[in-house]
Amino acid sequence: MVERLGLSPEQVLELLHTGSRSWGDVKSDRLGRDYDPDFRKALRVWRRGASGWRASTLMEGNAGEKYVSYEARLDLDFDGTGRLFCGRIANTTQQGQLVFFDTILAGNVASFFAAMGAVYEAAGYVGHVDVGVATIGLQGSVPFGQHHWGDEPGFLGPAPGRTARVSAAQLRDEPKAVALMLIGRLLEALTGRTYSPFDDAET
């Protein structure tokens, strides 16, 4: 599928950027800061041998263990399969509290789906796509913004993974809705309420 595009590495990155930036934004956190890592800020793309391409917020060769917490990367195989890795969904504060960042998760999942939707549109693919999200390392985490009060219980139990089948057009046109379909239950379990972290949604 990717070979149908006939693009240079720079053009592949531009296509992924255009798609990943098309969906909007998340709500600002309580400090008004952007989230990091953010796949929309991917630096470059390079070949992964005979498998496909990789686009990352880190430069090639810098994605080691020291930096992985600050990486968001998309692996795009030649058959059209895509995988997103995003570090720092949860991070430990200086006080030793594990904090969950819903905006990092939601923003990068939406960017990934929108980027893949752009790839499928450019390749002329209009069929169905199997999608899924899995998270790890959230045990005991508290949502960012609630951890200072110390009265919120940490997340217990394994983080749920979810899968779905959607159309390629849904990834292009409704990446936020697809993202919420897959991570909404996790957000509810972590925060104790139903809400959307996207900036155009009701609180």
Contacts in CASP RR format, 6 or more apart in sequence:
PFRMAT RR
TARGET T0000
AUTHOR 0000-0000-0000
METHOD contacts of the structure
MODEL  1
MVERLGLSPEQVLELLHTGSRSWGDVKSDRLGRDYDPDFRKALRVWRRGA
SGWRASTLMEGNAGEKYVSYEARLDLDFDGTGRLFCGRIANTTQQGQLVF
FDTILAGNVASFFAAMGAVYEAAGYVGHVDVGVATIGLQGSVPFGQHHWG
DEPGFLGPAPGRTARVSAAQLRDEPKAVALMLIGRLLEALTGRTYSPFDD
AET
1 78 0 8 1.000
1 79 0 8 1.000
1 80 0 8 1.000
1 119 0 8 1.000
1 120 0 8 1.000
1 123 0 8 1.000
1 125 0 8 1.000
2 12 0 8 1.000
2 52 0 8 1.000
2 53 0 8 1.000
2 76 0 8 1.000
2 77 0 8 1.000
2 78 0 8 1.000
2 79 0 8 1.000
2 80 0 8 1.000
2 119 0 8 1.000
2 123 0 8 1.000
3 78 0 8 1.000
4 123 0 8 1.000
4 124 0 8 1.000
5 11 0 8 1.000
5 12 0 8 1.000
5 15 0 8 1.000
5 119 0 8 1.000
5 122 0 8 1.000
5 123 0 8 1.000
7 15 0 8 1.000
9 44 0 8 1.000
9 45 0 8 1.000
9 46 0 8 1.000
9 47 0 8 1.000
9 53 0 8 1.000
10 45 0 8 1.000
12 45 0 8 1.000
12 53 0 8 1.000
12 55 0 8 1.000
12 76 0 8 1.000
13 42 0 8 1.000
13 44 0 8 1.000
13 45 0 8 1.000
13 55 0 8 1.000
15 115 0 8 1.000
15 118 0 8 1.000
15 119 0 8 1.000
15 122 0 8 1.000
16 42 0 8 1.000
16 45 0 8 1.000
16 55 0 8 1.000
16 74 0 8 1.000
16 76 0 8 1.000
16 115 0 8 1.000
16 118 0 8 1.000
16 119 0 8 1.000
17 40 0 8 1.000
17 42 0 8 1.000
17 115 0 8 1.000
18 118 0 8 1.000
19 111 0 8 1.000
19 114 0 8 1.000
19 115 0 8 1.000
19 117 0 8 1.000
19 118 0 8 1.000
19 172 0 8 1.000
20 39 0 8 1.000
20 40 0 8 1.000
20 42 0 8 1.000
20 111 0 8 1.000
20 112 0 8 1.000
20 114 0 8 1.000
20 115 0 8 1.000
20 118 0 8 1.000
21 40 0 8 1.000
21 111 0 8 1.000
21 114 0 8 1.000
22 114 0 8 1.000
22 118 0 8 1.000
22 172 0 8 1.000
22 175 0 8 1.000
23 110 0 8 1.000
23 111 0 8 1.000
23 114 0 8 1.000
23 175 0 8 1.000
23 176 0 8 1.000
24 110 0 8 1.000
24 176 0 8 1.000
24 198 0 8 1.000
24 199 0 8 1.000
24 200 0 8 1.000
25 107 0 8 1.000
25 198 0 8 1.000
25 199 0 8 1.000
26 35 0 8 1.000
26 103 0 8 1.000
26 106 0 8 1.000
26 107 0 8 1.000
26 197 0 8 1.000
26 198 0 8 1.000
26 199 0 8 1.000
27 103 0 8 1.000
27 197 0 8 1.000
27 198 0 8 1.000
27 199 0 8 1.000
27 201 0 8 1.000
28 199 0 8 1.000
29 35 0 8 1.000
29 101 0 8 1.000
29 103 0 8 1.000
29 144 0 8 1.000
29 145 0 8 1.000
30 144 0 8 1.000
30 145 0 8 1.000
35 101 0 8 1.000
35 103 0 8 1.000
35 104 0 8 1.000
35 107 0 8 1.000
36 70 0 8 1.000
36 88 0 8 1.000
36 104 0 8 1.000
37 57 0 8 1.000
37 70 0 8 1.000
37 71 0 8 1.000
37 72 0 8 1.000
37 86 0 8 1.000
37 87 0 8 1.000
37 88 0 8 1.000
37 104 0 8 1.000
37 108 0 8 1.000
38 57 0 8 1.000
38 72 0 8 1.000
38 104 0 8 1.000
38 107 0 8 1.000
38 108 0 8 1.000
38 111 0 8 1.000
39 55 0 8 1.000
39 57 0 8 1.000
39 72 0 8 1.000
39 73 0 8 1.000
39 74 0 8 1.000
39 84 0 8 1.000
39 86 0 8 1.000
39 108 0 8 1.000
39 111 0 8 1.000
39 112 0 8 1.000
39 115 0 8 1.000
40 111 0 8 1.000
41 57 0 8 1.000
42 55 0 8 1.000
42 56 0 8 1.000
42 57 0 8 1.000
42 72 0 8 1.000
42 73 0 8 1.000
42 74 0 8 1.000
43 56 0 8 1.000
43 57 0 8 1.000
43 58 0 8 1.000
43 59 0 8 1.000
44 55 0 8 1.000
44 56 0 8 1.000
44 59 0 8 1.000
44 60 0 8 1.000
45 53 0 8 1.000
45 54 0 8 1.000
45 55 0 8 1.000
45 56 0 8 1.000
46 53 0 8 1.000
46 54 0 8 1.000
46 60 0 8 1.000
47 53 0 8 1.000
47 54 0 8 1.000
48 54 0 8 1.000
48 75 0 8 1.000
51 75 0 8 1.000
51 77 0 8 1.000
51 78 0 8 1.000
52 75 0 8 1.000
52 76 0 8 1.000
52 77 0 8 1.000
52 78 0 8 1.000
53 75 0 8 1.000
53 76 0 8 1.000
54 60 0 8 1.000
54 73 0 8 1.000
54 74 0 8 1.000
54 75 0 8 1.000
54 76 0 8 1.000
55 73 0 8 1.000
55 74 0 8 1.000
55 76 0 8 1.000
56 63 0 8 1.000
56 71 0 8 1.000
56 72 0 8 1.000
56 73 0 8 1.000
56 74 0 8 1.000
57 70 0 8 1.000
57 71 0 8 1.000
57 72 0 8 1.000
57 73 0 8 1.000
58 67 0 8 1.000
58 70 0 8 1.000
58 71 0 8 1.000
58 73 0 8 1.000
63 71 0 8 1.000
63 73 0 8 1.000
68 87 0 8 1.000
69 87 0 8 1.000
69 88 0 8 1.000
69 91 0 8 1.000
70 87 0 8 1.000
70 88 0 8 1.000
71 85 0 8 1.000
71 86 0 8 1.000
71 87 0 8 1.000
72 84 0 8 1.000
72 85 0 8 1.000
72 86 0 8 1.000
72 87 0 8 1.000
72 108 0 8 1.000
72 111 0 8 1.000
73 84 0 8 1.000
73 85 0 8 1.000
73 86 0 8 1.000
74 82 0 8 1.000
74 83 0 8 1.000
74 84 0 8 1.000
74 112 0 8 1.000
74 115 0 8 1.000
75 82 0 8 1.000
75 83 0 8 1.000
75 84 0 8 1.000
75 85 0 8 1.000
76 82 0 8 1.000
76 119 0 8 1.000
80 119 0 8 1.000
80 120 0 8 1.000
80 123 0 8 1.000
80 125 0 8 1.000
82 112 0 8 1.000
82 116 0 8 1.000
84 108 0 8 1.000
84 109 0 8 1.000
84 112 0 8 1.000
86 104 0 8 1.000
86 105 0 8 1.000
86 108 0 8 1.000
87 104 0 8 1.000
88 101 0 8 1.000
88 104 0 8 1.000
89 100 0 8 1.000
89 101 0 8 1.000
89 104 0 8 1.000
89 105 0 8 1.000
89 135 0 8 1.000
89 137 0 8 1.000
89 138 0 8 1.000
90 98 0 8 1.000
90 99 0 8 1.000
90 100 0 8 1.000
90 101 0 8 1.000
90 137 0 8 1.000
90 138 0 8 1.000
90 141 0 8 1.000
91 98 0 8 1.000
91 99 0 8 1.000
91 101 0 8 1.000
92 98 0 8 1.000
92 99 0 8 1.000
93 99 0 8 1.000
93 147 0 8 1.000
97 142 0 8 1.000
97 147 0 8 1.000
98 138 0 8 1.000
98 139 0 8 1.000
98 140 0 8 1.000
98 141 0 8 1.000
98 142 0 8 1.000
98 154 0 8 1.000
99 141 0 8 1.000
99 142 0 8 1.000
99 143 0 8 1.000
99 144 0 8 1.000
99 145 0 8 1.000
99 147 0 8 1.000
100 138 0 8 1.000
100 141 0 8 1.000
100 142 0 8 1.000
100 143 0 8 1.000
100 144 0 8 1.000
100 155 0 8 1.000
100 190 0 8 1.000
101 144 0 8 1.000
102 143 0 8 1.000
102 144 0 8 1.000
102 187 0 8 1.000
102 190 0 8 1.000
102 191 0 8 1.000
102 197 0 8 1.000
103 144 0 8 1.000
103 197 0 8 1.000
105 135 0 8 1.000
105 183 0 8 1.000
105 186 0 8 1.000
106 179 0 8 1.000
106 180 0 8 1.000
106 183 0 8 1.000
106 187 0 8 1.000
106 196 0 8 1.000
106 197 0 8 1.000
106 198 0 8 1.000
107 179 0 8 1.000
107 197 0 8 1.000
107 198 0 8 1.000
109 133 0 8 1.000
109 179 0 8 1.000
109 182 0 8 1.000
109 183 0 8 1.000
110 175 0 8 1.000
110 176 0 8 1.000
110 179 0 8 1.000
110 198 0 8 1.000
111 175 0 8 1.000
113 131 0 8 1.000
113 171 0 8 1.000
113 175 0 8 1.000
113 178 0 8 1.000
113 179 0 8 1.000
114 171 0 8 1.000
114 172 0 8 1.000
114 175 0 8 1.000
116 129 0 8 1.000
116 171 0 8 1.000
117 168 0 8 1.000
117 169 0 8 1.000
117 171 0 8 1.000
117 172 0 8 1.000
117 175 0 8 1.000
118 172 0 8 1.000
120 126 0 8 1.000
120 127 0 8 1.000
120 129 0 8 1.000
120 168 0 8 1.000
120 171 0 8 1.000
120 172 0 8 1.000
121 168 0 8 1.000
121 169 0 8 1.000
121 172 0 8 1.000
125 168 0 8 1.000
126 167 0 8 1.000
126 168 0 8 1.000
126 169 0 8 1.000
127 167 0 8 1.000
127 168 0 8 1.000
128 165 0 8 1.000
128 166 0 8 1.000
128 167 0 8 1.000
128 168 0 8 1.000
129 165 0 8 1.000
129 166 0 8 1.000
129 167 0 8 1.000
129 168 0 8 1.000
129 171 0 8 1.000
130 163 0 8 1.000
130 164 0 8 1.000
130 165 0 8 1.000
131 163 0 8 1.000
131 164 0 8 1.000
131 165 0 8 1.000
131 166 0 8 1.000
131 171 0 8 1.000
131 178 0 8 1.000
131 182 0 8 1.000
132 161 0 8 1.000
132 162 0 8 1.000
132 163 0 8 1.000
132 164 0 8 1.000
132 182 0 8 1.000
133 161 0 8 1.000
133 162 0 8 1.000
133 179 0 8 1.000
133 182 0 8 1.000
133 183 0 8 1.000
134 159 0 8 1.000
134 161 0 8 1.000
135 159 0 8 1.000
135 161 0 8 1.000
135 186 0 8 1.000
136 159 0 8 1.000
137 159 0 8 1.000
138 155 0 8 1.000
138 159 0 8 1.000
138 190 0 8 1.000
139 155 0 8 1.000
139 156 0 8 1.000
139 157 0 8 1.000
139 158 0 8 1.000
139 159 0 8 1.000
140 154 0 8 1.000
140 155 0 8 1.000
140 156 0 8 1.000
141 154 0 8 1.000
141 155 0 8 1.000
141 190 0 8 1.000
142 150 0 8 1.000
142 152 0 8 1.000
142 153 0 8 1.000
142 154 0 8 1.000
142 155 0 8 1.000
143 152 0 8 1.000
143 190 0 8 1.000
143 191 0 8 1.000
146 152 0 8 1.000
146 191 0 8 1.000
155 189 0 8 1.000
155 190 0 8 1.000
159 186 0 8 1.000
160 185 0 8 1.000
160 186 0 8 1.000
160 189 0 8 1.000
161 182 0 8 1.000
161 186 0 8 1.000
162 181 0 8 1.000
162 182 0 8 1.000
162 183 0 8 1.000
162 185 0 8 1.000
162 186 0 8 1.000
163 182 0 8 1.000
164 178 0 8 1.000
164 181 0 8 1.000
164 182 0 8 1.000
166 178 0 8 1.000
170 177 0 8 1.000
170 178 0 8 1.000
171 178 0 8 1.000
176 196 0 8 1.000
176 198 0 8 1.000
180 196 0 8 1.000
180 198 0 8 1.000
184 194 0 8 1.000
187 194 0 8 1.000
187 195 0 8 1.000
187 197 0 8 1.000
188 194 0 8 1.000
195 201 0 8 1.000
195 203 0 8 1.000
196 202 0 8 1.000
END
